[in-house]
Amino acid sequence: MSAALIRVGTVYIPVQNIEASSSWYIGNLGVQISYKDKEKAMLNFAGTSFFLVKAKENEHNYFYDIHLNQRFPITFEVNGVDRLKELHERFERKGIKVGGNEDRGHTGRNFVFHDLDGNMFDVWSELSSAYKALIDSTVK
């Protein structure tokens, strides 16, 4: 067997206040916390571990492309446009900063959202083919 990267194990997210950010992720995204101290918290959701890490002021997870557009480093997937719309509406009701429902010229729709610290994430309405196959195999 050749060596290959097979999944993303952990994602690190810079935050200012571990307690407040942990509560935000629990209340808004329904995450489970498996570890927390004063400098970090380990969250489990979307099949991945996310570490909230106490960072220096004004640190964020996003970047700017060559056209100076703000870009997100992570895209979450939901199963279809209806689920995307439902999630977008739920986030709006909760007061989460969300972008519009976008058509980016490819299959499906997207929207971006920001956490308590201004970190930026994307949501796409299309499940990857590998994940669809995994779901299909567990349902049968």
Contact map, one row per residue, 1 for C-alpha under 8 A:
11100000000000000000000000000000000000000000000000000000000000000000000000000000000000000000000000000000000000000000000000000000000000000000
11110000000000000000000000000000000000000000000000000000000000000000000000000000000000000000000000000000000000000000000000000000000000000000
11111000000000000000000000000000000000000000000000000000000000000000000000000000000000000000000000000000000000000000000000000000000000000000
01111100000000000000000000000000000000000000000000000000000000000000000000000000000000000000000000000000000000000000000000000000000000000000
00111110000000000000000000000000000000000000000000000000000000000000000000000000000000000000000000000000000000000000000000000000000000000000
00011111000000000000000000000000000000000000000000000000000000000000000000000000000000000000000000000000000000000000000000000000000000000000
00001111100000000000000000000000000000000000000000000000000000000000000000000000000000000000000000000000000000000000000000000000000000000000
00000111111000000000000000000000000000000000000100000000000000000000000000000000000000000000000000000000000000000000000000000000000000000000
00000011111000000000000000000000000000000000000110000000000000000000000000000000000000000000000000000000000000000000000000000000000000000000
00000001111100000000000000000000000000000000000111100000000000000000000000000000000000000000000000000000000000000000000000000000000000000000
00000001111110000000000000000000000000000000000111100000000000000000000000000000000000000000000000000000000000000000000000000000000000000000
00000000011111000000000000000000000000000000000001111000000000000000000000000000000000000000000000000000000000000000000000000000000000000000
00000000001111100000000000000000000000000000000001111000000110000000000000000000000000000000000000000000000000000000001000000000000000000000
00000000000111110000000000000000000000000000000000011110001110000000000000000000000000000000000000000000000000000000101000000000000000000000
00000000000011111100100000000000000000000000000000011110001100000000000000000000000000000000000000000000000000000000100000000000000000000000
00000000000001111100100000000000000000000000000000000111100000000000000000000000000000000000000000000000000000000000100000000000000000000000
00000000000000111111100000000000000000000000000000000100000000000000000000000000000000000000000000000000000000000000000000000000000000000000
00000000000000111111110000000000000011111000000000011100000000000000000000000000000000000000000000000000000000000000000000000000000000000000
00000000000000001111111000000000000001000000000000000000000000000000000000000000000000000000000000000000000000000000000000000000000000000000
00000000000000001111111100000000000000000000000000000000000000000000000000000000000000000000000000000000000000000000000000000000000000000000
00000000000000111111111110000000000000000000000000010000000000000000000000000000000000000000000000000000000000000001100000000000000000000000
00000000000000000111111111000000100000001000000000010000000000000000000000000000000000000000000000000000000000000000000000000000000000000000
00000000000000000011111111100000000000000000000000000000000000000000000000000000000000000000000000000000000000000000000000000000000000000000
00000000000000000001111111111000000000000000000000000000000000000000000000000000000000000000000000000000000000000011000000000000000000000000
00000000000000000000111111111110000000000000000000000000000000000000000000000000000000000000000000000000000000000010000000000000000000000000
00000000000000000000011111111111100000000000000000000000000000000000000000000000000000000000000000000000000000000000000000000000000000000000
00000000000000000000001111111110000000000000000000000000000000000000000000000000000000000000000000000000000000000000000000000000000000000000
00000000000000000000000111111100000000000000000000000000000000000000000000000000000000000010010000000000000000000000000000000000000000000000
00000000000000000000000111111110000000000000000000000000000000000000000000000000000000000000000000000000000000000000000000000000000000000000
00000000000000000000000011111111000000000000100000000000000000000000000000000000000000000000000000000000000000000000000000000000000000000000
00000000000000000000000011101111100000000011100000000000000000000000000000000000000000000000000000000000000000000000000000000000000000000000
00000000000000000000000001000111110000000011100000000000000000000000000000000000000000000000000000000000000000000000000000000000000000000000
00000000000000000000010001000011111100001111000000000000000000000000000000000000000000000000000000000000000000000000000000000000000000000000
00000000000000000000000000000001111100001111000000000000000000000000000000000000000000000000000000000000000000000000000000000000000000000000
00000000000000000000000000000000111110001110000000000000000000000000000000000000000000000000000000000000000000000000000000000000000000000000
00000000000000000000000000000000111111111100000000000000000000000000000000000000000000000000000000000000000000000000000000000000000000000000
00000000000000000100000000000000001111111000000000000000000000000000000000000000000000000000000000000000000000000000000000000000000000000000
00000000000000000110000000000000000111110000000000000100000000000000000000000000000000000000000000000000000000000000000000000000000000000000
00000000000000000100000000000000000111111000000000001100000000000000000000000000000000000000000000000000000000000000000000000000000000000000
00000000000000000100000000000000000111111100000000111100000000000000000000000000000000000000000000000000000000000000000000000000000000000000
00000000000000000100010000000000111110111110000000111000000000000000000000000000000000000000000000000000000000000000000000000000000000000000
00000000000000000000000000000000111100011111000011110000000000000000000000000000000000000000000000000000000000000000000000000000000000000000
00000000000000000000000000000011111000001111100011110000000000000000000000000000000000000000000000000000000000000000000000000000000000000000
00000000000000000000000000000011110000000111111111000000000000000000000000000000000000000000000000000000000000000000000000000000000000000000
00000000000000000000000000000111000000000011111111000000000000000000000000000000000000000000000000000000000000000000000000000000000000000000
00000000000000000000000000000000000000000001111100000000000000000000000000010000000000000000000000000000000000000000000000000000000000000000
00000000000000000000000000000000000000000001111110000000000000000000000000000000000000000000000000000000000000000000000000000000000000000000
00000001111000000000000000000000000000000001111111000000000000000000000000000000000000000000000000000000000000000000000000000000000000000000
00000000111000000000000000000000000000000111101111100000000000000000000000000000000000000000000000000000000000000000000000000000000000000000
00000000011110000000000000000000000000000111100111110000000000000000000000000000000000000000000000000000000000000000000000000000000000000000
00000000011110000000000000000000000000011110000011111000000000000000000000000000000000000000000000000000000000000000000000000000000000000000
00000000000111100100110000000000000000011110000001111100000000000000000000000000000000000000000000000000000000000000000000000000000000000000
00000000000111100100000000000000000000111000000000111110000000000000000000000000000000000000000000000000000000000000000000000000000000000000
00000000000001111100000000000000000001110000000000011111000000000000000000000000000000000000000000000000000000000000000000000000000000000000
00000000000001110000000000000000000000000000000000001111101000000000000000000000000000000000000000000000000000000000000000000000000000000000
00000000000000010000000000000000000000000000000000000111111000000000000000000000000000000000000000000000000000000000000000000000000000000000
00000000000000010000000000000000000000000000000000000011111000000000000000000000000000000000000000000000000000000000000000000000000000000000
00000000000000000000000000000000000000000000000000000001111100000000000000000000000000000000000000000000000000000000000000000000000000000000
00000000000001100000000000000000000000000000000000000011111110000000000000000000000000000000000000000000000000000000000000000000000000000000
00000000000011100000000000000000000000000000000000000000011111000000000000000000000000000000000000000000000000000000111100000000000000000000
00000000000011000000000000000000000000000000000000000000001111100000000110000000000000000000000000000000000000000000001100000000000000000000
00000000000000000000000000000000000000000000000000000000000111110000011110000000000000000000000000000000000000000000001100000000000000000000
00000000000000000000000000000000000000000000000000000000000011111000011110000000000000000000000000000000000000000000000000000000000000000000
00000000000000000000000000000000000000000000000000000000000001111111111000000000000000000000000000000000000000000000000000000000000000000000
00000000000000000000000000000000000000000000000000000000000000111111111000000000000000000000000000000000000000000000000000000000000000000000
00000000000000000000000000000000000000000000000000000000000000011111100000000000000000000000000000000000000000000000000000000000000000000000
00000000000000000000000000000000000000000000000000000000000000011111100000000000000000000000000000000000000000000000000000000000000000000000
00000000000000000000000000000000000000000000000000000000000000011111110000000000000000000000000000000000000000000000000000000000000000000000
00000000000000000000000000000000000000000000000000000000000000011111111000000000000000000000000000000000000000000000000000000000000000000000
00000000000000000000000000000000000000000000000000000000000001111001111100000000000000000000000000000000000000000000000000000000000000000000
00000000000000000000000000000000000000000000000000000000000001111000111110000000000000000000000000000000000000000000000100000000000000000000
00000000000000000000000000000000000000000000000000000000000011100000011111100000000000000000000000000000000000000000000111000000000000000000
00000000000000000000000000000000000000000000000000000000000011100000001111100000000000000000000000000000000000000000000110000000000000000000
00000000000000000000000000000000000000000000000000000000000000000000000111110000000000000000000000000000000000000000000011000000000000000000
00000000000000000000000000000000000000000000000000000000000000000000000111111000000000000000000000000000000000000000000011110000000000000000
00000000000000000000000000000000000000000000010000000000000000000000000001111100000000000000000000000000000000000000000011110000000000000000
00000000000000000000000000000000000000000000000000000000000000000000000000111110000000000000000000000000000000000000000000111111000000000000
00000000000000000000000000000000000000000000000000000000000000000000000000011111001100000000000000000000000000000000000000111110000000000000
00000000000000000000000000000000000000000000000000000000000000000000000000001111101100000000000000000000000000000000000000001110000000000000
00000000000000000000000000000000000000000000000000000000000000000000000000000111111100000000000000000000000100000000000000001110000000000000
00000000000000000000000000000000000000000000000000000000000000000000000000000011111110000000000000000000000110000000000000001100000000000000
00000000000000000000000000000000000000000000000000000000000000000000000000000001111111000000000000000000000000000000000000000000000000000000
00000000000000000000000000000000000000000000000000000000000000000000000000000111111111100000000000000000000000000000000000001000000000000000
00000000000000000000000000000000000000000000000000000000000000000000000000000111111111110000000000000000000011000000000000111000000000000000
00000000000000000000000000000000000000000000000000000000000000000000000000000000111111111000000000001000000000000000000000000000000000000000
00000000000000000000000000000000000000000000000000000000000000000000000000000000011111111100000000000000000000000000000000000000000000000000
00000000000000000000000000000000000000000000000000000000000000000000000000000000001111111110000000000000000000000000000000000000000000000000
00000000000000000000000000000000000000000000000000000000000000000000000000000000000111111111000001001000000000100000000000000000000000000000
00000000000000000000000000000000000000000000000000000000000000000000000000000000000011111111100000000000000000000000000000000000000000000000
00000000000000000000000000000000000000000000000000000000000000000000000000000000000001111111110000000000000000000000000000000000000000000000
00000000000000000000000000010000000000000000000000000000000000000000000000000000000000111111111111000000000000000000000000000000000000000000
00000000000000000000000000000000000000000000000000000000000000000000000000000000000000011111111111000000000000000000000000000000000000000000
00000000000000000000000000000000000000000000000000000000000000000000000000000000000000001111111100000000000000000000000000000000000000000000
00000000000000000000000000010000000000000000000000000000000000000000000000000000000000000111111100000000000000000000000000000000000000000000
00000000000000000000000000000000000000000000000000000000000000000000000000000000000000000011111110000000000000000000000000000000000000000000
00000000000000000000000000000000000000000000000000000000000000000000000000000000000000000011111111000000000000001110000000000000000000000000
00000000000000000000000000000000000000000000000000000000000000000000000000000000000000000011001111100000000000001110000000000000000000000000
00000000000000000000000000000000000000000000000000000000000000000000000000000000000000010011000111110000000000111100000000000000000000000000
00000000000000000000000000000000000000000000000000000000000000000000000000000000000000000000000011111000000000111000000000000000000000000000
00000000000000000000000000000000000000000000000000000000000000000000000000000000000000000000000001111100000000110000000000000000000000000000
00000000000000000000000000000000000000000000000000000000000000000000000000000000000010010000000000111110000011100000000000000000000000000000
00000000000000000000000000000000000000000000000000000000000000000000000000000000000000000000000000011111000011100000000000000000000000000000
00000000000000000000000000000000000000000000000000000000000000000000000000000000000000000000000000001111110111000000000000000000000000000000
00000000000000000000000000000000000000000000000000000000000000000000000000000000000000000000000000000111110011000000000000000000000000000000
00000000000000000000000000000000000000000000000000000000000000000000000000000000000000000000000000000011111000000000000000000000000000000000
00000000000000000000000000000000000000000000000000000000000000000000000000000000000000000000000000000011111110000000000000000000000000000000
00000000000000000000000000000000000000000000000000000000000000000000000000000000000000000000000000000000111110000000000000000100000000000000
00000000000000000000000000000000000000000000000000000000000000000000000000000001100000000000000000000010011111000000000000011100000000000000
00000000000000000000000000000000000000000000000000000000000000000000000000000000100100000000000000001111011111100000000000011100000000000000
00000000000000000000000000000000000000000000000000000000000000000000000000000000000100000000000000001111000111110000000001111000000000000000
00000000000000000000000000000000000000000000000000000000000000000000000000000000000000010000000001111100000011111000000001110000000000000000
00000000000000000000000000000000000000000000000000000000000000000000000000000000000000000000000001110000000001111100000111100000000000000000
00000000000000000000000000000000000000000000000000000000000000000000000000000000000000000000000111100000000000111110000111100000000000000000
00000000000000000000000000000000000000000000000000000000000000000000000000000000000000000000000111000000000000011111111110000000000000000000
00000000000000000000000110000000000000000000000000000000000000000000000000000000000000000000000110000000000000001111111100000000000000000000
00000000000000000000100100000000000000000000000000000000000000000000000000000000000000000000000000000000000000000111111000000000000000000000
00000000000001110000100000000000000000000000000000000000000100000000000000000000000000000000000000000000000000000111111000000000000000000000
00000000000000000000000000000000000000000000000000000000000100000000000000000000000000000000000000000000000000000111111100000000000000000000
00000000000011000000000000000000000000000000000000000000000111000000000000000000000000000000000000000000000000000111111110000000000000000000
00000000000000000000000000000000000000000000000000000000000111000000001110000000000000000000000000000000000000011110011111000000000000000000
00000000000000000000000000000000000000000000000000000000000000000000000111110000000000000000000000000000000000011100001111100000000000000000
00000000000000000000000000000000000000000000000000000000000000000000000101110000000000000000000000000000000001111000000111110000000000000000
00000000000000000000000000000000000000000000000000000000000000000000000000111100000100000000000000000000000001111000000011111000000000000000
00000000000000000000000000000000000000000000000000000000000000000000000000111100000100000000000000000000000111100000000001111110000000000000
00000000000000000000000000000000000000000000000000000000000000000000000000001111101100000000000000000000000111000000000000111110000000000000
00000000000000000000000000000000000000000000000000000000000000000000000000001111100000000000000000000000001110000000000000011111000000000000
00000000000000000000000000000000000000000000000000000000000000000000000000001111000000000000000000000000000000000000000000011111101100000000
00000000000000000000000000000000000000000000000000000000000000000000000000001000000000000000000000000000000000000000000000000111111100000000
00000000000000000000000000000000000000000000000000000000000000000000000000000000000000000000000000000000000000000000000000000011111110000000
00000000000000000000000000000000000000000000000000000000000000000000000000000000000000000000000000000000000000000000000000000001111111000000
00000000000000000000000000000000000000000000000000000000000000000000000000000000000000000000000000000000000000000000000000000011111111100000
00000000000000000000000000000000000000000000000000000000000000000000000000000000000000000000000000000000000000000000000000000011111111110000
00000000000000000000000000000000000000000000000000000000000000000000000000000000000000000000000000000000000000000000000000000000111111111000
00000000000000000000000000000000000000000000000000000000000000000000000000000000000000000000000000000000000000000000000000000000011111111100
00000000000000000000000000000000000000000000000000000000000000000000000000000000000000000000000000000000000000000000000000000000001111111110
00000000000000000000000000000000000000000000000000000000000000000000000000000000000000000000000000000000000000000000000000000000000111111111
00000000000000000000000000000000000000000000000000000000000000000000000000000000000000000000000000000000000000000000000000000000000011111111
00000000000000000000000000000000000000000000000000000000000000000000000000000000000000000000000000000000000000000000000000000000000001111111
00000000000000000000000000000000000000000000000000000000000000000000000000000000000000000000000000000000000000000000000000000000000000111111
00000000000000000000000000000000000000000000000000000000000000000000000000000000000000000000000000000000000000000000000000000000000000011111
